Amino acid sequence: MSIEQAYNFRRVSDSVATSGRVEPEQLAELRAEGIEVVINLLPDSSTYAVAGERQIVEGQGIEYLYLPVDFAAPGVEDYEQFGNLMAQAGERNLLIHCAANYRVSAFYSRYAIATGRWSAAEADDFMLSIWQPAEYEPWPQWLAAVMSQPSP
């Protein structure tokens, strides 16, 4: 089962993909699909989390970076840490995921603006193709707070 079949999968660039939940069978095939780093924003306590995800990923020699973001209370400090993880991933082939690609699309789209990868319109088109943050408190406030931060 290909990673491209993961929930709300999006290929962002040649080296970056985002998605929602990744099934255990998909996790087990990440190395074969060329993934070198996984950033997981889904808390292990979530009902959508995959038990043993870290072991499945690291068992393939893939770097696993974990940043549990509370969907009901994302923080600017989470975004700052996300920037650090993106820097750590560098130019390697990267999968960033959470439960539905909501957290990830918000974080990555703001990161892409801050780093000059996308315009605000491109970032919003990407995020809004997946979900409507305005429908979920506190995401509109989080987006505004993040955009007022200096670039990562």
Secondary structure, 3 states (H helix, E strand, C coil): CCHHHCCCCEECCCCEEEECCCCHHHHCCCCCCCCCEEEECCCCCCCCCCCCHHHHHHCCCCEEEECCCCCCCCCHHHHHHHHHHHHHHCCCCEEEECCCCHHHHHHHHHHHHHCCCCCHHHHHHHHHCCCCHHHCCCHHHHHHHHHCCCCC
